[in-house]
């Protein structure tokens, strides 16, 4: 996913609200993204929870209980806008993927990349120069992940953002689908971003649990 | 009789949330185990055990799998606490089990190769003695 992301100037953030629908139900809240650096989710439904994604740590804070978790994690969230197909192409090649070929399917251009060592195949779908989805296939040719970006629009110079992301992950026995719908997405200067998102400082009386440092 | 009924009613009122909480945390652990089974690359750890032997098994024990953040979104603090512990434990168990399997397979191959060599040598010595 990171391969397809674009960056904003350092002083700008992206903000909006989101609804995530998945097998576990619906989750809603607000998000603040400093692309490539940090993503903060303020979940308001079904529970009040602040999630801060940093490169090596996931911080989860429950303001109502003043409970805090530091979880060692290398997981990255969808934390940026979507690049143009040219930049996506360049980044895929930089990661060792080789361009295999492309074809037109209606109004969509389908570009196929393959990694010579891992044999993983990535198929990039572009429309008018914007990436609108991608598929990854395992070495046996089975589709593993299918991601579709819907309603992609430019919110800053060259910085595109979708109004909906549909992620389908195929497991051995079942396929799980998660849908993120974004509302009121806009670019903000750092000064308009809440303090907890810019630099989170836990309250002194918070109950802290470390996971992964034990 | 009234005391018994009242006691049961009180117990059910008190116990109900506890039971709900217990069910929720149990669900978190079951979900964590299922997710760990899905996420951990068993083949990779088997290869680590096969090629690096006890070092691979040690690495499988030391390197903790990281729980997927998306699975913790919108969940209670109790759920997060139980899920992360169960995920790491289940993930580590799978890693170690696979690495040990790889290590044992490599060991068996080595032993059988050694036994074959010995048998060939014995056969050769027997033939030379005749």
Contacts between the chains, C-beta under 8 A, distances in Angstrom:
chain1	res1	chain2	res2	distance
A	20	B	73	6.6
A	20	B	74	7.7
A	22	B	70	7.9
A	24	B	71	7.8
A	24	B	74	7.4
A	25	B	74	7.5
A	27	B	73	5.3
A	27	B	74	3.6
A	41	B	73	7.1
A	43	B	73	6.3
A	43	B	74	5.5
A	45	B	74	7.4
A	46	B	74	5.5
A	47	B	74	6.0
A	47	B	75	7.1
A	47	B	76	5.9
A	49	B	73	7.6
A	49	B	74	6.7
A	49	B	75	7.7
A	51	B	69	7.0
A	51	B	72	7.5
A	51	B	73	6.6
A	53	B	69	6.7
A	58	B	69	5.2
A	58	B	72	7.7
A	60	B	72	6.4
A	60	B	77	7.9
A	60	B	80	5.9
A	62	B	77	5.0
A	65	B	77	5.9
A	67	B	77	4.6
A	69	B	77	7.5
A	69	B	80	5.8
A	69	B	81	7.5
A	69	B	84	7.6
A	71	B	66	7.6
A	71	B	67	6.9
A	71	B	69	8.0
A	71	B	72	7.9
A	71	B	84	6.0
A	72	B	64	7.5
A	72	B	66	6.6
A	73	B	66	4.5
A	73	B	67	7.2
A	73	B	69	6.2
A	74	B	66	5.8
A	75	B	66	6.2
A	75	B	68	6.3
A	75	B	69	4.8
A	77	B	69	6.6
A	77	B	70	7.9
A	171	B	38	5.5
A	172	B	38	7.5
A	178	B	70	7.1
A	209	B	81	6.6
A	211	B	84	4.7
A	211	B	85	7.5
A	211	B	88	7.5
A	212	B	64	6.0
A	212	B	66	7.2
A	212	B	88	7.4
